[in-house]
Amino acid sequence: MEKDLIKRHIKILLIIYAILGVMFFAFSYIADNLENPYHKRNIPMEITPWLK
């Protein structure tokens, strides 16, 4: 009985992580294609030298 509970929890967690992953990439794709003024900014290297 305990093994079934662990399997069910693992299955549910995998489903949650899969949904979150799909949502992340979908929102990232949507954010990349937004027009002004909602587009992603390109930050100059002079401002953020640690992001090389």
C-alpha positions as CSV (number, residue, x, y, z in Angstrom):
1,M,0.0,0.0,0.0
2,E,2.8,2.4,0.8
3,K,4.5,1.7,-2.5
4,D,1.3,2.6,-4.4
5,L,1.2,5.9,-2.5
6,I,4.8,6.7,-3.3
7,K,4.2,5.8,-7.0
8,R,1.1,8.1,-7.1
9,H,3.0,11.0,-5.5
10,I,5.9,10.6,-8.0
11,K,3.4,10.5,-10.9
12,I,1.6,13.6,-9.7
13,L,4.9,15.5,-9.2
14,L,6.1,14.5,-12.7
15,I,2.9,15.8,-14.2
16,I,3.2,19.1,-12.3
17,Y,6.8,19.5,-13.4
18,A,5.9,18.7,-17.0
19,I,3.1,21.3,-17.0
20,L,5.3,23.9,-15.4
21,G,8.0,23.2,-18.0
22,V,5.6,23.6,-20.9
23,M,4.1,26.7,-19.4
24,F,7.6,28.2,-19.0
25,F,8.6,27.6,-22.6
26,A,5.2,28.8,-23.9
27,F,5.4,32.1,-21.9
28,S,9.0,32.5,-22.9
29,Y,8.1,32.1,-26.6
30,I,5.2,34.5,-26.2
31,A,7.4,37.1,-24.4
32,D,10.0,36.9,-27.2
33,N,7.4,37.8,-29.8
34,L,5.7,40.7,-28.1
35,E,5.8,44.1,-29.8
36,N,6.8,47.5,-28.4
37,P,6.5,48.6,-25.6
38,Y,6.2,45.1,-24.1
39,H,9.2,43.4,-25.8
40,K,12.3,42.1,-24.0
41,R,15.0,44.7,-23.6
42,N,18.5,44.2,-24.8
43,I,20.7,45.4,-21.9
44,P,24.1,46.8,-23.0
45,M,27.2,45.0,-21.9
46,E,28.5,48.3,-20.3
47,I,25.7,48.1,-17.7
48,T,26.0,44.4,-17.0
49,P,29.6,43.2,-17.4
50,W,28.9,40.0,-15.4
51,L,26.5,38.7,-18.0
52,K,29.2,38.0,-20.6
